[in-house]
């Protein structure tokens, strides 16, 4: 089976988790990791020590791209790179772990990763460039807006709207049909 060539952007800790999901999904072949601050390799994949301007060259070579920079305090860097990729008309991957459950009645938009054992239920929408981390639950009718991170083991209940560029911490739980905006700390309850 032909696999699409993929360039990852950012060689930190989140990248390691993304690599594992990408390998399990089997749809893309990782060609390298773009990171101007690092050298060497990560989990056996070469780190390309170039800045963001190198993306334009890679776009011409028909690569797909995926942002593997994590997000806790701010989505700023992920947003900046996503806009840059769109500006260059790059092909942006969407990654779904085969160990996750994503309802056929949900919508997952480009640049998003659904990680191992996450669950996205019926009529939920996950917009562009989001992280739905390991064991997170996005319930029915919830909307996760652009550039948002739903962290490990978090529960976003039915009808909840998580506004753009938010961080919803590990083990945090929301009440149903509320709006969530900004930083939600780990283990908290949003009412």
N, C-alpha and C positions, 0 to 999 in steps of 0.2 A: 504494500500500500504506500502510495506517495504521501510524504509528510511535507507540510508547508514549512519553509525556513523562517525561523523566529529569532529576533534580537530582543533580549531583555534589557531594561534600562534601570540600573541601580543594583549594586552587588553587596547589599547588606543582609541582615538577618531575615527580613521578609522575603527576600529573593530565594533563600534556601527552601522555604515552605512552598513558594510558587513553583520552583523547579520540580519538587516532588509531585505536585498536582499535575503539572504539564507532562511529566514522564508517565504518570499513571493514565492520563487521558489519551495519550498516544496520537494526537492529531497534528502536533507540531514537532519539528526537529530544532532544538536549540542550537543556534550557530555561534552565539557568543553573548556576553553581557557588557553593555556599554556603561563605563563608569570612569570619569576623569580623575577620580581620587584614589584609584586602586590599580594594582598590577597582579599578574599571575593568573590564577584560576579559582573557580568556586565550584565545588562538587564535580570537578572534572571538566567544567566548561571554561573556555578562555575568557579572560576579562580584556575588553578592548579599551585601552586607556586613551580615550578621545573625548572631546567635549560634545555638546549638543549639536554643534554645526555639522558633525559627521553624519548625523541622521539623514540629511538631504542626499548625501552620496549613497547611503544604504537603501533609501527609498527607490532610487533608480535601478537597483539590483533586485527588486521585487521581493524584498523581505517583508514579513509581518513584524509588528512591534508589540511589546507588552511592558507596561510600567510595573517594576517590581520594587519600588520604593515604598516603605511602610508609611503609616499615617497615624499619629496620635494627637499631638498638640495642634497641628495645622495641616491642611490639605494643600497649602500653597505650592510646594514643589511638584506634587502630582498634577495639579491644575496647570501649572506652567508648562510641564512637559506634554501633557495632553493637548493643550492649545498649539504647541509647537508641531506635534505630529499632525494635527488637523491642518495646520498652515501648509505643511509640506505634502498634504494629501496622502499621507502614509496609510497603509493597511494596518488596522489595529485589531489584535486578537481578542477574543472572548474565551475564557477558560472555565470549564465546568468539570469538577472532579467526578470520576465515575462512582465514587463512594458517597456523593451528595445525592439528595433527592430534590429535583426541580420539577414542579408540576408543569404539565404540557399546557396548562391554562395560565401560566405566568409569563412575564416578559422580562428577558435579561438583555440589556443593551451592551454595545461594544465597549471593550476595555475593562470589563468587569471580570472578577474571578470569584467563583463559588468553590470554596475549599472543602476538604474532606469532612464528611458527615454533617455538612450544613443542610438545612431544609428550607426550601422556598415553596410556599403553599399556593393554592389556587387563587388566581386573580391578583397576585402580588406583582409589583413592578419594581425592578432594580435598574436604575438608570446608568448612564455612562460612567466608566472609570471608578467603580465601587469595589470594595473588598467585603465579601461576606465570608468571614473567617471560620475556621474549624468549629464545628458543632453549634454554629449560630442558627437561630430559628427566625425566619421571616414569615409571619402568618398571613392568612388570607386577607386580601384587599389592602395590604400595607403597601406603601410607596417609599422606596429608598431613593432619594434624589441624588443627583450627580456628585461624584467625588467624595463619597461618604464611606466610612469604615464601620461596619458592624463587627465588633470584636468577638473573640473566642467565647463560646457558650452564652452569648447574649440572646435575649428573647424579645423580639419586636412583635407585639401581639396584633390581633386583627384590626384592620382599618387605620393603623398608625401611619402617620406621615413623618418621616425623618428628613428634615430639610437639608439642602445642599451643603457640602463640605463639613458635615457633622462627624463626630466620633462618638460611638455608642460602646462603652467599655465592656471588658470581659465580665460575664455574669450579670450584667445589668438587665433589668426587666422593665418593660413599659406597660402601663394600663392600656386597654384597648381604646381605639379611636381618639388618640391624643396627637398633638403635634410636638415633635422633638426638634430642638435647634441647638447647635453648638456642641459643647463638650459634656458628655455624660460619663461620670466616673464609674470605675469598675464596681460591681456589686450593688449599685444603687437601684431604687425604684422610681420610675418616672410616672407621675400621675397627671 
